[in-house]
Amino acid sequence: MNDQSRLAIWGSRLAILALAVLFISIVALRFDLMAFRTPLLGIAVAGLLGLIALIVSLIGLISVLRGKRLGLTTALIGIVVALVAATPFTTSFMKGRSVPQIHDISTDLANPPQFVAIVPLRAEAPNSLDRAEPADLAEQQAKAYPALAPVALDALPGKTFEAARDVVNDMGWELVSAAPDAGLIEATATTSLLHFKDDVAIRITETDAGGSIVDVRSVSRVGMSDLGANAARIDAFSAALKAKLAS
């Protein structure tokens, strides 16, 4: 067997190994089989292995195309599998470089909505709710998401509360608590693939004119960075709430 075909074979072998590591890591995260940091490390390892496999497979493909056709299919399989294995890590890495290393996002930075019913559910969560870290959390959020702000509505607080509760259900979040007298809704959003849990507090207050101000806070239970997920969730909720009330 020639050197070129060996490159294709080793590239495909590394790619399959990377995919296996990725699969095991995802299963471990989804079903909470081990502390989250270990599977996350596994996803990173799978990504790096996938990138190495991609390079080796590409070199093998080039060698095959230069006249030695043995290993063409193997090289192509290695490239495809390597791309699949490397994508979760590389996309997360690129996204992480574009957003701050924070995971507690609120439309009201001076007086964020407070959790009540959800506090016991986060007893073992690595991330706390005290917003103490990082020290410049509010400044980082304001710089990264300058458009994030409370939602001002003409609807009465009671009507807004009911609409907000409906939107929580529409978005597939787990409704933990709905307290009309306090104007507070608490819910948990769970990501579809890895089952990461982020907690959401929605506060509705009445304006002097009889309308409503809606503030939303979304906090990840694990992870230093949320990769922008909490801000995106708040934006999606705010848009859905406006649409719900408009209809």
N, C-alpha and C positions, 0 to 999 in steps of 0.2 A: 504493500500500500504506500502511495507517494506522500510527500510532506503536505501537499495541498489538501488532500482528502483528510489527513489527520487534523488539520486546522478546522475543517468543517465539522468533523466528528467531535472534537473537543469543544468547539463553540456550542454545538447542540447539547452536549452533555452538561456544560456549565449553565446553559439556559434552562434546561429541565430541572437542574438542582435549584436554581434561583426561583423558578416557579413553585417548586415544592416547598421551599422555605417561606415564600409569600403565602401560599395556601395555608400552611400550618399556623403562621402568625395571625392571619385573618380569622381563622377558626378559634384560636386561643383568645383573641380579643372579643369576638362576637359572643362567645359563650362564657366569657369571664373565667377562663381556665387557669390563668396566672396573672400576676401583677402586670398592669398595662405597659410598664416600661419595657419589659422583656419582649413582648410581641412587637412593640414599636421598633425596638432594636432589630428584630428579625425582619421587619419590612425594609428597614434601611440596608441591612445586609443583603437581602434579596435584590434590592435596587442596584447596589454596587456590583453584585455578581452578574446581574442582568446586563449592566453596562459593559463589563469585561467580556461577557459572552457575545454581546453585540459586536464589539470590536474584533474579537477572534473570528466570528462567523463572517463578518464583512471581509476580513483579510482572506479567509478561506474562499469566499465567493469570488473575489478578484482573481485569486490564483487559478480557480477552476475556469473562469471565463477567459483567461489568457491561453487556453488551449487544452487544459486537462479537465475534462468534464466530469470525472468521477467525484462525487460528493456535492453536486449542484443542489439536489433536493435536500440533502442534509444541511447544507449551508443556509438555504432559504428557510427551512424549519427552525434552525437556530436563531436566525434573525427575528422571525415572527415571535417565537416564544420569549426571546430576550426582551423584545419591546414590551410584551405583556407584563413580564416580571419587573421591569424597570420603571414602568409608567407611574404606579402609585407613589414611589419614593421621589422620582424626579419632579412630578407635578407638585407634590407637597413641598419639596425643597424650593422650587421656584416661587410658589405662592407664599411660603414663609419669608422669603427675602423681600416681598413687596408689602408686607403688613407688619405692624409692631408685635413684639412678644408680650401680648396681653390677652386675657381671656374673660374679662368682666366688663361688659359694655352696657352703658345706660344713656338714655336720652336726656336725663337730668344729672349732670355731673356734680352739682352742688348738693342735691338732696335725692340720691337714687332711691327708687322703690325698694322697700325692705321685704325680705322673705320671712314668713312666719311658719306656715304649715310644712314647708319644704326643708326647713333647718334640720329636723331629725333625720330626714332622708339622706342628708349629706354628711352624716356623722363620721363616716370613714373616707370621705372624699379628700384627696390630696389638696385640692384648691379650697381655700377658705372664702368666706363672704365679707371679710372685713375691709377689702380694697386697700390693704396696707402695702401690698407689693404688686408692681414696683412703686416706689415713692412718687413717681411722676406719672402715674396711671392716667389721670385726667388729662394731663398735657399731651401724652402720647395719643390718647383717643381723639382729642380735639384736632390734632394735626393730621391723623390718618383718616378720620371720618368727619370732616367739617360740616357736612350736610345733615348729620344725624341730630334730630331735635324733637321735642315734644310735638304731638299732633293736636292742633286746635280744631275743634268741631263745633258746629252750631247745635247739634243734637243734645237733648237733655242727658244728664249723667246716667239716669236709669236706662234709657234707650241705648246709650253708648255701651253700658256695662253688658247688657244682653247681647248686643252685636259682637262685642269683644269675646264673650264666652262662646258664641257660635263660631267665630273665626278660629278660636283655639281648637275646637272640634273639627272644623273643616280642614285645618292644617295637619291633623293627625297627632296632635300633642296629647299627652296624658293630663287631664284636668285633675289637679291635686286639691285645689281649694278655690271656692268662689264665695267671697264675702261682700255682698252688696252694701251693707252698712259702712264697711271700711273702704269700699270702692277698690278692692284688691282681688285680683285673680292670680293664682299661681299654677304653673303647669310645667311639665317636663317634656322636652323634645328629644327623641332618640334617633340617631342617624341610622339610615337604612342598612348599610353594609357592616360597619364596625360596631354599631350599637353604643357609640359614645352618647352620654347623657348630658344635656345642657338644660339648666333650669331657667324659667322665665317668670318674671313678676310684672304684672300689668296694673298700673295704678290710674284710676279715673277720678278726677277732681272737678268740681263745678267752678265755672268762671263767674265773675261778677255779673255778666250779661245772661247767665243761665245756661250757657253752653258747657262744653267739656274740654278738659285738657287730659290727654292720654300720654302717660310716660311708660316706657318699657325698659326692662333690664334683663339681659340674657347672660348667664354665667356658666362656663364649662366646669364640670366636676373634675376633670383631669386635663393635664397638658399645660405647658407654659404659654403656648400660643394657640389660638383657636383658628388660625389660618383665615381669619376674616369671617368665619361662620356666624358668629353672634351678631355682628353688624348687619350681615345679609339677612339674617332671620328677622331682626327688628324691622328692617326695610320692607321685607315681604309681608310681615304682619300689618304694618301701618298701611300699606297699599291695599291689602285685603279688607281691612277695617273700613277704610274710606269707601271702597267699592260696595261693601255690604250696606253701609248707611245710605249711600247714594241710590241704591236699588230699592 
